[in-house]
Amino acid sequence: MKDKLIYLTYQSFPSLKANTIQTIDNLNYLSEYFEIELIFPLRNKNSSDDMDVLKNYYNINKNIKVRGEVHNYPFGKIKIFENLLFIISQLLWSKKIVKKIESKNISYFFTRSDWVFYFLARKNKRVVFECHQLSKTRRFVMKKSIKFENSKIIFLNNYLKNDSGIDSQKFEDKLIVLHNGVDSNLFNSNVVKDKKRIIFIGNLKRFEESRNLEFYISTFKNKNMPKDFKFTIIGTPEAEVNRLNKYIKESGLEKNVEVKNWIKRQEAIEALKKSSIGLLINTKNNEHSVKYTSPLKYFEYIYGKLKVVATNYPAHNELPFSNKICFFENENVESFISSLIKADQEDPLNPQDLDSITLSKRSEEIFKFIH
């Protein structure tokens, strides 16, 4: 009989955000090892634990139990002081939900929410925290929580681990670095590739700020950009899609660049597989984007036999197989065009050599770490 693992999180489901996709993907594979229940707050009007609603967004394993919990706190309802309200509301909800379930017979807990981690650790529950980014609050909470006997932390890259402020030598057996992974089941079919097609798939804003996609679109006006290159952008929100399409039309680039509204994940994967080069970008305005990210789309790009062109940031250099990435300097037109030309001439990685980045392998590593 499998041990029970509760994934207790302050995330909201369903959502188009990559963090919720990452959570569901990981739970699908962890269900090979554990009896899984996902518990989260119903903290906004779109939150739902209805499996029919969730399956419209995710390929969620039917064996995973899902439970939404009441959230009578201001975050998600009041649009001022959102950062402060997020911290306070998460703290209060986490304390309440941990108290509610602490007496139940549960083997393991998993979370990516600071205060859930702290209150479970303080109760001496066997809990693993997955760290995706850093803040003053998170550093404080992690340093407090890791001192409890049954707490452990997964970091998405080495920069997160090194900058967390935790003594790695003292807590060596309680810390591990595991990058994101790819759901290999999404890549079973073969397609004919458009050898000159560049693609970017994702949210067209990050932390509510523009990803500066106008820069990449504008490079197609440059005389050094090969005329046979095509660029497809698939993303959300719709207002940003419309704004970029207006910019493309005004720039006279309709023949080379297209922006499409968000489509279901399997359709997006099919569009990805037909492309030849995957674009991995972030602006330099946020430390997480520069240093701490481990993007899901990167793993999908390389598993889908795309060559990757990426901004030359520490986080991107930290990725597995980064020696195969064609890097360019941020907002440097000539550097970007040169990286595309170089990528076009490279051979893609073979999926048969990429077992180490699959979610199957990642879940196996998590299982070993938890035990």
RODO-2510 file (C-alpha; in nm, 4 decimals, decimal comma):
residues 371
     n   res          X          Y          Z
     1     m     0,0000     0,0000     0,0000
     2     k     0,1284     0,3472    -0,0906
     3     d     0,2069     0,6133     0,1678
     4     k    -0,0174     0,9202     0,1580
     5     l     0,1267     1,2512     0,0409
     6     i    -0,0694     1,5735     0,0715
     7     y     0,0333     1,8579    -0,1557
     8     l    -0,0812     2,1516     0,0566
     9     t    -0,0373     2,4812    -0,1254
    10     y    -0,1515     2,8435    -0,1350
    11     q    -0,1694     2,8319    -0,5151
    12     s    -0,5044     2,8803    -0,6865
    13     f    -0,6461     2,6289    -0,9346
    14     p    -0,7308     2,6320    -1,2190
    15     s    -0,4920     2,8858    -1,3691
    16     l    -0,2898     2,9331    -1,6867
    17     k     0,0157     3,0164    -1,4751
    18     a     0,3130     2,7875    -1,5310
    19     n     0,3461     2,7225    -1,1566
    20     t     0,0105     2,5409    -1,1472
    21     i     0,1005     2,3356    -1,4552
    22     q     0,4272     2,2412    -1,2849
    23     t     0,2397     2,1325    -0,9724
    24     i    -0,0114     1,9123    -1,1547
    25     d     0,2560     1,7573    -1,3782
    26     n     0,4689     1,6646    -1,0783
    27     l     0,1718     1,5202    -0,8889
    28     n     0,0777     1,3058    -1,1886
    29     y     0,4182     1,1392    -1,1746
    30     l     0,4444     1,1300    -0,7944
    31     s     0,1173     0,9345    -0,7921
    32     e     0,3263     0,6364    -0,9062
    33     y     0,4787     0,6363    -0,5575
    34     f     0,2177     0,7930    -0,3284
    35     e    -0,1531     0,8223    -0,2693
    36     i    -0,1926     1,1921    -0,3580
    37     e    -0,4314     1,4600    -0,2347
    38     l    -0,4048     1,8227    -0,3513
    39     i    -0,5404     2,0808    -0,1051
    40     f    -0,5546     2,4519    -0,1895
    41     p    -0,7555     2,7655    -0,0991
    42     l    -1,0617     2,8771    -0,2941
    43     r    -0,9193     3,2271    -0,2872
    44     n    -1,0667     3,3872    -0,5963
    45     k    -1,3832     3,3637    -0,8040
    46     n    -1,2206     3,1251    -1,0554
    47     s    -1,0886     2,8820    -0,7936
    48     s    -1,2494     2,5386    -0,8162
    49     d    -1,1927     2,1824    -0,7026
    50     d    -1,4401     2,0457    -0,9570
    51     m    -1,2488     1,7768    -1,1492
    52     d    -1,4353     1,8507    -1,4724
    53     v    -1,3258     2,2140    -1,4508
    54     l    -0,9661     2,1198    -1,3678
    55     k    -0,9433     1,8685    -1,6533
    56     n    -1,0260     2,1497    -1,8949
    57     y    -0,6948     2,3077    -1,7915
    58     y    -0,4754     2,0117    -1,7004
    59     n    -0,4098     1,6502    -1,7836
    60     i    -0,4714     1,5477    -1,4241
    61     n    -0,4461     1,1884    -1,3064
    62     k    -0,7877     1,0523    -1,2129
    63     n    -0,6420     0,8915    -0,9004
    64     i    -0,5416     1,2270    -0,7511
    65     k    -0,7863     1,3614    -0,4946
    66     v    -0,8502     1,7362    -0,5009
    67     r    -0,9946     1,9491    -0,2221
    68     g    -1,0528     2,3230    -0,2174
    69     e    -1,0648     2,4857     0,1267
    70     v    -1,2529     2,7998     0,2300
    71     h    -1,0446     3,1199     0,2183
    72     n    -1,1995     3,4018     0,4224
    73     y    -0,9039     3,6380     0,3882
    74     p    -0,8527     3,9600     0,1875
    75     f    -0,5983     3,8470    -0,0748
    76     g    -0,7684     3,7889    -0,4084
    77     k    -1,0604     4,0118    -0,3095
    78     i    -0,8933     4,3491    -0,2453
    79     k    -0,6745     4,5032    -0,5163
    80     i    -0,4606     4,7335    -0,3007
    81     f    -0,1501     4,6415    -0,0981
    82     e    -0,1569     4,3021    -0,2717
    83     n     0,1955     4,1937    -0,1718
    84     l     0,1268     4,2616     0,1965
    85     l    -0,2180     4,1019     0,1821
    86     f    -0,0696     3,7960     0,0122
    87     i     0,1758     3,7408     0,2995
    88     i    -0,0826     3,8005     0,5739
    89     s    -0,3571     3,5953     0,4077
    90     q    -0,1218     3,3052     0,3318
    91     l     0,0039     3,3051     0,6914
    92     l    -0,3458     3,3024     0,8426
    93     w    -0,4869     3,0450     0,5998
    94     s    -0,1811     2,8196     0,6407
    95     k    -0,2020     2,8269     1,0193
    96     k    -0,5725     2,7425     1,0085
    97     i    -0,5476     2,4583     0,7545
    98     v    -0,2473     2,2962     0,9256
    99     k    -0,4343     2,2971     1,2558
   100     k    -0,7323     2,1410     1,0781
   101     i    -0,5404     1,8464     0,9332
   102     e    -0,2574     1,7982     1,1856
   103     s    -0,4266     1,5112     1,3664
   104     k    -0,4892     1,3074     1,0513
   105     n    -0,2748     1,0041     0,9710
   106     i    -0,0681     1,1405     0,6806
   107     s     0,2792     1,0148     0,5924
   108     y     0,4212     1,3108     0,4001
   109     f     0,3488     1,6698     0,3014
   110     f     0,4757     1,8643     0,0025
   111     t     0,4391     2,2391    -0,0526
   112     r     0,5753     2,5432    -0,2329
   113     s     0,4106     2,7863     0,0117
   114     d     0,6234     2,9481     0,2810
   115     w     0,3904     2,9489     0,5794
   116     v     0,2480     2,6057     0,5066
   117     f     0,6075     2,4824     0,5282
   118     y     0,6693     2,6620     0,8574
   119     f     0,3546     2,5479     1,0394
   120     l     0,3920     2,1875     0,9245
   121     a     0,7617     2,1825     1,0188
   122     r     0,6825     2,3278     1,3609
   123     k     0,4341     2,0450     1,4143
   124     n     0,7218     1,8094     1,3281
   125     k     0,5411     1,6751     1,0224
   126     r     0,7477     1,5191     0,7436
   127     v     0,7327     1,8034     0,4945
   128     v     0,9236     1,8982     0,1792
   129     f     0,9296     2,2572     0,0576
   130     e     1,0007     2,3267    -0,3107
   131     c     1,1741     2,6642    -0,3488
   132     h     1,1196     2,8415    -0,6824
   133     q     1,2232     3,1958    -0,5899
   134     l     1,3504     3,4000    -0,2961
   135     s     1,2247     3,6899    -0,0880
   136     k     1,3022     3,8275     0,2580
   137     t     1,0030     3,6427     0,3988
   138     r     1,0972     3,3171     0,2304
   139     r     1,4588     3,3291     0,3502
   140     f     1,3363     3,3922     0,7055
   141     v     1,0793     3,1120     0,6935
   142     m     1,3151     2,8571     0,5373
   143     k     1,5944     2,9243     0,7879
   144     k     1,3478     2,8777     1,0753
   145     s     1,1763     2,5721     0,9288
   146     i     1,4803     2,3709     0,8216
   147     k     1,5883     2,3450     1,1869
   148     f     1,2956     2,1161     1,2627
   149     e     1,3733     1,7462     1,2434
   150     n     1,1450     1,6348     0,9589
   151     s     1,1697     1,9287     0,7182
   152     k     1,3504     1,9221     0,3819
   153     i     1,3917     2,1627     0,0885
   154     i     1,4143     2,1164    -0,2888
   155     f     1,5740     2,4065    -0,4757
   156     l     1,5161     2,4505    -0,8485
   157     n     1,8745     2,5590    -0,9105
   158     n     2,2035     2,6122    -0,7309
   159     y     2,1651     2,9903    -0,7122
   160     l     1,8503     2,9474    -0,5055
   161     k     2,0293     2,7110    -0,2706
   162     n     2,3418     2,9281    -0,2386
   163     d     2,1479     3,2530    -0,1878
   164     s     1,8921     3,1094     0,0565
   165     g     2,1077     3,1873     0,3588
   166     i     2,0834     2,8267     0,4805
   167     d     2,4035     2,6571     0,5957
   168     s     2,4375     2,3902     0,3249
   169     q     2,7000     2,1922     0,5136
   170     k     2,5047     2,1818     0,8381
   171     f     2,1842     2,0687     0,6657
   172     e     2,3410     1,8829     0,3744
   173     d     2,1158     1,5761     0,3916
   174     k     1,8024     1,7949     0,4056
   175     l     1,8688     1,9967     0,0887
   176     i     1,8677     1,8992    -0,2783
   177     v     1,8787     2,0789    -0,6146
   178     l     1,6326     1,9499    -0,8758
   179     h     1,5517     2,1450    -1,1913
   180     n     1,2073     2,1291    -1,3474
   181     g     1,1321     1,8445    -1,5854
   182     v     0,9336     1,7521    -1,8945
   183     d     0,6235     1,5372    -1,9256
   184     s     0,7588     1,2944    -2,1848
   185     n     0,4084     1,1535    -2,2452
   186     l     0,3216     1,4740    -2,4316
   187     f     0,5786     1,3930    -2,7010
   188     n     0,4758     1,0479    -2,8227
   189     s     0,3854     1,1478    -3,1797
   190     n     0,6190     1,2633    -3,4578
   191     v     0,5533     1,5669    -3,6773
   192     v     0,7106     1,7302    -3,9818
   193     k     0,9152     2,0313    -3,8724
   194     d     0,9210     2,3774    -4,0265
   195     k     1,2981     2,4177    -4,0265
   196     k     1,2899     2,7978    -4,0178
   197     r     1,0160     2,8393    -3,7552
   198     i     1,1008     3,0145    -3,4262
   199     i     0,8473     2,9832    -3,1457
   200     f     0,7782     3,1409    -2,8091
   201     i     0,5025     2,9926    -2,5912
   202     g     0,4055     3,1370    -2,2566
   203     n     0,2560     3,4242    -2,0634
   204     l     0,3188     3,7474    -2,2520
   205     k     0,3716     3,9217    -1,9200
   206     r     0,5843     3,8184    -1,6234
   207     f     0,5057     3,9533    -1,2772
   208     e     0,2582     4,1848    -1,4569
   209     e     0,5410     4,3396    -1,6610
   210     s     0,5975     4,3205    -2,0367
   211     r     0,8425     4,0586    -2,1663
   212     n     0,9614     4,3133    -2,4233
   213     l     0,8478     4,0990    -2,7166
   214     e     0,8407     4,4104    -2,9345
   215     f     1,2205     4,3970    -2,9392
   216     y     1,2228     4,0433    -3,0830
   217     i     0,9502     4,1268    -3,3330
   218     s     1,1343     4,4405    -3,4479
   219     t     1,4506     4,2439    -3,5299
   220     f     1,2696     4,0990    -3,8312
   221     k     1,3013     4,4424    -3,9935
   222     n     1,6807     4,4224    -3,9673
   223     k     1,8665     4,3640    -4,2953
   224     n     2,0762     4,0882    -4,1370
   225     m     1,7757     3,8779    -4,0322
   226     p     1,7387     3,5845    -4,2770
   227     k     1,4240     3,6452    -4,4830
   228     d     1,3047     3,2846    -4,4556
   229     f     1,2839     3,2873    -4,0745
   230     k     0,9299     3,2892    -3,9329
   231     f     0,8345     3,3739    -3,5746
   232     t     0,5266     3,2422    -3,3899
   233     i     0,4193     3,3694    -3,0480
   234     i     0,1457     3,1858    -2,8561
   235     g     0,0334     3,3388    -2,5303
   236     t    -0,1998     3,5236    -2,2997
   237     p    -0,3553     3,7658    -2,1938
   238     e    -0,5724     3,8476    -2,4931
   239     a    -0,5181     4,2239    -2,4548
   240     e    -0,1428     4,1706    -2,4924
   241     v    -0,1990     3,9484    -2,7987
   242     n    -0,4066     4,2244    -2,9585
   243     r    -0,1490     4,4910    -2,8750
   244     l     0,1356     4,2902    -3,0274
   245     n    -0,0658     4,2109    -3,3397
   246     k    -0,1288     4,5832    -3,3832
   247     y     0,2455     4,6463    -3,3507
   248     i     0,3194     4,3753    -3,6112
   249     k     0,0720     4,5281    -3,8561
   250     e     0,2103     4,8789    -3,8059
   251     s     0,5618     4,7408    -3,8638
   252     g     0,4589     4,5596    -4,1847
   253     l     0,5803     4,2223    -4,0521
   254     e     0,2670     4,0110    -4,1018
   255     k     0,4481     3,7741    -4,3403
   256     n     0,7169     3,6840    -4,0878
   257     v     0,5621     3,7216    -3,7423
   258     e     0,2323     3,6008    -3,5939
   259     v     0,0849     3,6193    -3,2448
   260     k    -0,1863     3,3737    -3,1455
   261     n    -0,4139     3,3520    -2,8439
   262     w    -0,3513     3,0873    -2,5796
   263     i    -0,4519     2,7364    -2,6863
   264     k    -0,4901     2,4127    -2,4920
   265     r    -0,1669     2,2572    -2,3803
   266     q    -0,1638     1,9591    -2,6164
   267     e    -0,2277     2,1934    -2,9113
   268     a     0,0570     2,4154    -2,7908
   269     i     0,2869     2,1138    -2,7695
   270     e     0,1970     2,0168    -3,1277
   271     a     0,2782     2,3707    -3,2455
   272     l     0,6052     2,3523    -3,0506
   273     k     0,7031     2,0183    -3,2061
   274     k     0,6495     2,1556    -3,5575
   275     s     0,8930     2,4402    -3,4867
   276     s     1,2705     2,4341    -3,5130
   277     i     1,3967     2,6956    -3,2653
   278     g     1,2584     2,7715    -2,9193
   279     l     1,2989     3,1194    -2,7718
   280     l     1,3770     3,1528    -2,4000
   281     i     1,3610     3,5131    -2,2835
   282     n     1,3215     3,7303    -1,9771
   283     t     1,3737     4,0965    -1,9048
   284     k     1,6507     4,1997    -1,6666
   285     n     1,4124     4,3846    -1,4316
   286     n     1,3527     4,0957    -1,1929
   287     e     1,6173     3,8941    -1,0089
   288     h     1,4073     3,5788    -1,0323
   289     s     1,4016     3,6044    -1,4123
   290     v     1,7764     3,6570    -1,4305
   291     k     1,9038     3,4178    -1,1663
   292     y     1,6484     3,1754    -1,0271
   293     t     1,4153     3,0531    -1,3023
   294     s     1,4023     2,6948    -1,4333
   295     p     1,1464     2,7349    -1,7150
   296     l     0,9141     2,4481    -1,8023
   297     k     0,9177     2,5547    -2,1663
   298     y     1,2940     2,4984    -2,1899
   299     f     1,2551     2,1296    -2,1084
   300     e     0,9671     2,1024    -2,3537
   301     y     1,1715     2,2743    -2,6244
   302     i     1,4670     2,0402    -2,6073
   303     y     1,2549     1,7271    -2,5614
   304     g     1,0566     1,8366    -2,8688
   305     k     1,3804     1,8464    -3,0727
   306     l     1,4054     2,2249    -3,0861
   307     k     1,7293     2,4176    -3,0738
   308     v     1,7167     2,6823    -2,7989
   309     v     1,8076     3,0500    -2,8219
   310     a     1,8191     3,2249    -2,4827
   311     t     1,9183     3,5460    -2,3099
   312     n     2,2620     3,5126    -2,1550
   313     y     2,1517     3,5101    -1,7915
   314     p     2,2915     3,3078    -1,4971
   315     a     1,9677     3,1045    -1,4599
   316     h     1,9749     2,9973    -1,8252
   317     n     2,3426     2,9030    -1,8008
   318     e     2,2543     2,6867    -1,4998
   319     l     2,0050     2,4728    -1,6956
   320     p     2,0825     2,1101    -1,7853
   321     f     2,2454     2,0812    -2,1307
   322     s     2,3065     2,4571    -2,1314
   323     n     2,6167     2,3938    -2,3425
   324     k     2,3729     2,3335    -2,6301
   325     i     2,1928     2,6676    -2,5866
   326     c     2,2750     2,9496    -2,8301
   327     f     2,3001     3,2530    -2,6021
   328     f     2,2599     3,6186    -2,6934
   329     e     2,3067     3,9411    -2,5007
   330     n     1,9849     4,1005    -2,3815
   331     e     1,8408     4,3673    -2,6178
   332     n     2,1374     4,3344    -2,8565
   333     v     1,9967     4,3015    -3,2092
   334     e     2,3082     4,1658    -3,3787
   335     s     2,3747     3,9197    -3,0965
   336     f     2,0165     3,7915    -3,1183
   337     i     2,0236     3,7472    -3,4958
   338     s     2,3637     3,5725    -3,4777
   339     s     2,2306     3,3295    -3,2158
   340     l     1,9343     3,2420    -3,4409
   341     i     2,1634     3,1777    -3,7383
   342     k     2,3909     2,9640    -3,5210
   343     a     2,0963     2,7651    -3,3805
   344     d     1,9636     2,7059    -3,7313
   345     q     2,2902     2,5289    -3,8156
   346     e     2,2992     2,3140    -3,5011
   347     d     2,1548     1,9645    -3,4528
   348     p     1,8847     1,9201    -3,1868
   349     l     1,9323     1,6961    -2,8862
   350     n     1,7961     1,3440    -2,9138
   351     p     1,5098     1,2712    -2,6685
   352     q     1,6631     0,9266    -2,6084
   353     d     1,9530     1,1067    -2,4358
   354     l     1,7267     1,3213    -2,2180
   355     d     1,5947     1,0754    -1,9599
   356     s     1,7565     1,2834    -1,6845
   357     i     1,5199     1,5774    -1,7473
   358     t     1,1937     1,3821    -1,7539
   359     l     0,9342     1,4122    -1,4804
   360     s     0,9546     1,0356    -1,4441
   361     k     1,3173     1,0723    -1,3354
   362     r     1,2411     1,3811    -1,1253
   363     s     0,9634     1,2060    -0,9338
   364     e     1,1959     0,9129    -0,8687
   365     e     1,4547     1,1538    -0,7232
   366     i     1,1890     1,3229    -0,5079
   367     f     1,0716     0,9844    -0,3784
   368     k     1,4284     0,8895    -0,2797
   369     f     1,4833     1,2284    -0,1153
   370     i     1,1620     1,2122     0,0865
   371     h     1,2449     0,8653     0,2136
***
